[in-house]
Amino acid sequence: MEDKIKEIVISVLELAEDDAKQIEEDTDLLEYGLDSMTCVGVVVSLEEEFGITVDEEDLLVENMSTISKIKELVEKYED
């Protein structure tokens, strides 16, 4: 799951290969361009990939600022 989340984030943020290699589980994605607009793109991709629907209350950049936080969010909705 973590690899797929990482792929989605790299794609939505349109990261160059060098930057993509720097993304780890706890990398601050805000430093790589994550903002409210790209956050929506990540959520849409996550919903499609994992067959989930994320509640509006969880659509906060703070909830998605690292790969590990995104993973927690996906796991919350997979149950």
N, C-alpha and C positions, 0 to 999 in steps of 0.2 A: 504494500500500500504506500509506504513512504516514497519509493522510487517513482510511482505514478504521480503522487502529489508533487514531487519535485519536478517532474516533466511538465506538469500543468503550469506550475508557477514560472518555470523558465520560459515556456511558450507564451504565456500571457504577458509577462514582463519583457518579452522579446530580448532576452539577455544574450550578449555575445558569448562565444564559447569560453573565453577566458573568465568572464564573470560567472557563467554557469558552473564552472568547476569549483568556484569558491563557496557555493551554496551548500551548507551543512544543515544538520537538524536544528541547530539553535542560532543560525545566522539571522541577523536582523534584516528582514526583507525590505524594511522602509529605506534602508541604505541603497537598495537596488531598484527603487522606483515604485514600490507598492504604495498606492494611495487609494482613496475611496473609489475611484473609477476602475482601477485595475483589480481592486478587491472584488468588485461585482463580477468582473470577467472570470476571476478564479472561482468564485462561488458557482457561477453558471456551469463552468467546466466540471467542477466537483459533483454537482448535482447530476449532470449527464453521465459522468463516468461511474459514479457509485450508486446511482438510482435513489438519491436522497432529496429531501426538500429542507433547506435551511430556513429557520424562522427569521423574520425581520429583526427581532431583538438580538440575534447573533451576528448580524451583518455589520460588524465593527472591525475596523482595521486592527485594533488591538487584539482581537481574537484570531487574527491571521498573520501576525507579524513574524512568525517563524514556522518552519515546516512542522515542528513538533506540535505547535498550537493548532495548526490546520488539521493535523492527524487526529488530535483530541476532538476537534469539532466534527470531523467525519465520523469518528467512532461513536460520538454522542447520538448521531442521527441514524446510524446503521442498526441500532438495537430495535 
